C-alpha cells in the first residue's frame, strides 16, 4: 500500500513539475522589485512611467542590508540576459536556484538594464524601505503641471519628515535627437 502511494505521489510530483505548478507556487511566495540602471531610457519611460507622464524614484542601492530583509535597503542583483531558458533543478539549495528562478530573462529585455530586489521573508506586496535610500525623484517629460506641483509637495514633505534632502528634477525630450536629458 505504501509503495503504491509512493508511486502515485511521485507521478503527481512529476506532473506538477512538468506543468510548472511547483515553480509557480515558489514564485508566488516571493516579492520582486524591479529597478533599472538608466533613468534616461526612452523605452523605460514609455513602458513603465505612463508614457513619460509619471515619475521615477531613484534609490541608492549600495547600502548593505543589515538584517534578513533586503527590500528595506533595496539590495539588488543584476539580471542575466540569455537566449536559453534556465533549467531549474528542484531540491537545489543555495543562491544558484534562486538566481535561475528569478534573475534570468530573455536577451530581448537587455535594454532594461534591470536589477531585482527579492523579498523572500516578507513575500510579495508593498514594503517599506529605509528613508535614506531615496536620493532623487525625476518627473517625466510629459507630466501634467498639477501633477508636478503635487510631486514637488510630496518630496518636500518627505524631506521634512525624514530630515533628508531628496532632490527633484525633470527630464525633457531632446528636439534634435532620440534622447532624454535632465532639466
Secondary structure, 3 states (H helix, E strand, C coil): CHHHHHHHHHHHHHHHHHCCHHHHHHHHCCEEEEEECCCCCHHHHHHHCCCCCCEEEEECCCCCCCCCCHHHCCCCEECEEECCCCCCCCCCCCHHHHHHHHCEEEHHHHHHCEEEEEECCCCCCCCCCCHHHEEEEEECCCCCHHHHHHHHHHHHHHHHHHCCCCEEEEEEECCCCCCEEEC
